[in-house]
Amino acid sequence: MSKRSLFRAFFLILFFLVPFLDIFRIDLSANHFFLFGSEFAFSEGRILLYAVLLMVFAFVAIAVWFGRQFCGWACPHNKFLIYMNRLRSLPVFERNPLLKNSVDTLILLLCAPIITYGLISYFYNPMLLFSSIIHFDMSVWTFRAFLTVSFFFFCSVKLAAPL
């Protein structure tokens, strides 16, 4: 496994762990945000502003100094596209486009909710979100957000399929 593949796998795992470990999470339902394990109220917005500005500065600096390195090495969406394109280019799928489309759609239908869960966990308590999904006890807002993000993720990956 190459260094780049290990880095991609690490950042994909990190994408899911950051909200669980409260490294960075904005809990909209509790009006709090978490930064490196510490909980702050929205009234302490200056800390959130500094954290967001630091992240934006870091992404811009990476883009300026290293080009599209974030997209190629760390972006969860791009990593998923890379893995899907590798799967799509397998010889068995080249001979059978119907099988390729069926497997592609099935994987996306399974993975879109997982990626959506990871994304929404940055804005909602991940444990409560998981519990509400497992017990089918989501609020209307959570259900709509989950469905919308899943749909857009599915469409963005499906439309990015090589012709």
C-alpha positions as a Python dict, from the first residue, in 0.01 Angstrom:
ca = {
    (1, 'M'): (0, 0, 0),
    (2, 'S'): (143, 337, -99),
    (3, 'K'): (194, 630, 136),
    (4, 'R'): (-84, 817, -43),
    (5, 'S'): (-329, 528, 3),
    (6, 'L'): (-248, 507, 374),
    (7, 'F'): (-292, 883, 406),
    (8, 'R'): (-630, 864, 231),
    (9, 'A'): (-746, 579, 455),
    (10, 'F'): (-629, 769, 765),
    (11, 'F'): (-823, 1082, 666),
    (12, 'L'): (-1133, 880, 583),
    (13, 'I'): (-1124, 728, 932),
    (14, 'L'): (-1047, 1070, 1080),
    (15, 'F'): (-1352, 1214, 900),
    (16, 'F'): (-1573, 985, 1109),
    (17, 'L'): (-1376, 1012, 1436),
    (18, 'V'): (-1349, 1392, 1464),
    (19, 'P'): (-1714, 1449, 1570),
    (20, 'F'): (-1712, 1144, 1802),
    (21, 'L'): (-1401, 1264, 1982),
    (22, 'D'): (-1533, 1622, 1994),
    (23, 'I'): (-1223, 1751, 1819),
    (24, 'F'): (-1447, 1982, 1617),
    (25, 'R'): (-1825, 1971, 1617),
    (26, 'I'): (-2103, 2228, 1609),
    (27, 'D'): (-2406, 2089, 1791),
    (28, 'L'): (-2697, 2290, 1651),
    (29, 'S'): (-2958, 2119, 1868),
    (30, 'A'): (-2776, 2203, 2196),
    (31, 'N'): (-2644, 2543, 2084),
    (32, 'H'): (-2289, 2441, 2170),
    (33, 'F'): (-1972, 2376, 1979),
    (34, 'F'): (-1684, 2150, 2068),
    (35, 'L'): (-1319, 2219, 2005),
    (36, 'F'): (-1048, 1972, 2109),
    (37, 'G'): (-1274, 1813, 2371),
    (38, 'S'): (-1388, 2139, 2530),
    (39, 'E'): (-1750, 2247, 2512),
    (40, 'F'): (-1840, 2612, 2444),
    (41, 'A'): (-2174, 2790, 2425),
    (42, 'F'): (-2263, 2978, 2108),
    (43, 'S'): (-2241, 3294, 2318),
    (44, 'E'): (-1864, 3236, 2320),
    (45, 'G'): (-1869, 3283, 1944),
    (46, 'R'): (-1527, 3443, 1925),
    (47, 'I'): (-1361, 3104, 1988),
    (48, 'L'): (-1573, 2943, 1715),
    (49, 'L'): (-1492, 3228, 1478),
    (50, 'Y'): (-1119, 3183, 1541),
    (51, 'A'): (-1143, 2806, 1493),
    (52, 'V'): (-1335, 2839, 1164),
    (53, 'L'): (-1102, 3112, 1038),
    (54, 'L'): (-801, 2896, 1124),
    (55, 'M'): (-950, 2604, 930),
    (56, 'V'): (-1029, 2824, 630),
    (57, 'F'): (-679, 2971, 640),
    (58, 'A'): (-529, 2621, 658),
    (59, 'F'): (-730, 2502, 355),
    (60, 'V'): (-644, 2814, 154),
    (61, 'A'): (-275, 2785, 251),
    (62, 'I'): (-267, 2420, 146),
    (63, 'A'): (-434, 2510, -184),
    (64, 'V'): (-192, 2797, -250),
    (65, 'W'): (128, 2619, -150),
    (66, 'F'): (54, 2265, -264),
    (67, 'G'): (-212, 2300, -532),
    (68, 'R'): (-501, 2058, -504),
    (69, 'Q'): (-334, 1839, -243),
    (70, 'F'): (-633, 1847, -11),
    (71, 'C'): (-858, 1711, -287),
    (72, 'G'): (-613, 1440, -382),
    (73, 'W'): (-500, 1334, -39),
    (74, 'A'): (-751, 1423, 231),
    (75, 'C'): (-1100, 1504, 95),
    (76, 'P'): (-1345, 1226, 196),
    (77, 'H'): (-1566, 1281, -109),
    (78, 'N'): (-1272, 1259, -349),
    (79, 'K'): (-1140, 945, -178),
    (80, 'F'): (-1476, 780, -218),
    (81, 'L'): (-1480, 876, -588),
    (82, 'I'): (-1132, 728, -633),
    (83, 'Y'): (-1239, 399, -473),
    (84, 'M'): (-1558, 389, -681),
    (85, 'N'): (-1369, 461, -1004),
    (86, 'R'): (-1126, 178, -925),
    (87, 'L'): (-1421, -54, -875),
    (88, 'R'): (-1588, 69, -1193),
    (89, 'S'): (-1276, 1, -1397),
    (90, 'L'): (-1251, -367, -1305),
    (91, 'P'): (-1245, -590, -1615),
    (92, 'V'): (-1561, -778, -1514),
    (93, 'F'): (-1756, -451, -1535),
    (94, 'E'): (-1608, -354, -1871),
    (95, 'R'): (-1773, -657, -2028),
    (96, 'N'): (-2108, -616, -1856),
    (97, 'P'): (-2237, -257, -1824),
    (98, 'L'): (-2563, -369, -1661),
    (99, 'L'): (-2373, -544, -1382),
    (100, 'K'): (-2148, -240, -1347),
    (101, 'N'): (-2446, -6, -1309),
    (102, 'S'): (-2625, -241, -1068),
    (103, 'V'): (-2325, -291, -839),
    (104, 'D'): (-2242, 80, -858),
    (105, 'T'): (-2595, 179, -757),
    (106, 'L'): (-2612, -80, -478),
    (107, 'I'): (-2281, 35, -326),
    (108, 'L'): (-2391, 398, -346),
    (109, 'L'): (-2726, 319, -184),
    (110, 'L'): (-2540, 150, 102),
    (111, 'C'): (-2261, 407, 140),
    (112, 'A'): (-2453, 734, 93),
    (113, 'P'): (-2626, 707, 433),
    (114, 'I'): (-2294, 621, 602),
    (115, 'I'): (-2116, 921, 452),
    (116, 'T'): (-2422, 1134, 533),
    (117, 'Y'): (-2409, 1018, 893),
    (118, 'G'): (-2043, 1124, 910),
    (119, 'L'): (-2124, 1468, 773),
    (120, 'I'): (-2432, 1536, 985),
    (121, 'S'): (-2237, 1425, 1295),
    (122, 'Y'): (-2045, 1751, 1269),
    (123, 'F'): (-2370, 1940, 1339),
    (124, 'Y'): (-2557, 1708, 1572),
    (125, 'N'): (-2463, 1481, 1861),
    (126, 'P'): (-2325, 1169, 1685),
    (127, 'M'): (-2446, 926, 1953),
    (128, 'L'): (-2800, 1069, 1955),
    (129, 'L'): (-2803, 1068, 1575),
    (130, 'F'): (-2693, 705, 1564),
    (131, 'S'): (-2954, 608, 1822),
    (132, 'S'): (-3230, 790, 1635),
    (133, 'I'): (-3132, 618, 1308),
    (134, 'I'): (-3119, 272, 1465),
    (135, 'H'): (-3452, 316, 1643),
    (136, 'F'): (-3619, 502, 1352),
    (137, 'D'): (-3690, 790, 1589),
    (138, 'M'): (-3566, 1091, 1391),
    (139, 'S'): (-3715, 1435, 1414),
    (140, 'V'): (-3857, 1582, 1094),
    (141, 'W'): (-3555, 1812, 1059),
    (142, 'T'): (-3306, 1530, 1107),
    (143, 'F'): (-3490, 1304, 864),
    (144, 'R'): (-3508, 1574, 595),
    (145, 'A'): (-3143, 1668, 640),
    (146, 'F'): (-3037, 1304, 629),
    (147, 'L'): (-3243, 1232, 318),
    (148, 'T'): (-3130, 1550, 138),
    (149, 'V'): (-2759, 1500, 203),
    (150, 'S'): (-2781, 1130, 110),
    (151, 'F'): (-2957, 1219, -215),
    (152, 'F'): (-2701, 1485, -310),
    (153, 'F'): (-2408, 1258, -224),
    (154, 'F'): (-2560, 975, -429),
    (155, 'C'): (-2619, 1206, -726),
    (156, 'S'): (-2275, 1367, -709),
    (157, 'V'): (-2099, 1030, -716),
    (158, 'K'): (-2333, 878, -972),
    (159, 'L'): (-2294, 1178, -1206),
    (160, 'A'): (-1915, 1166, -1162),
    (161, 'A'): (-1908, 816, -1309),
    (162, 'P'): (-1672, 789, -1605),
    (163, 'L'): (-1849, 738, -1934),
}
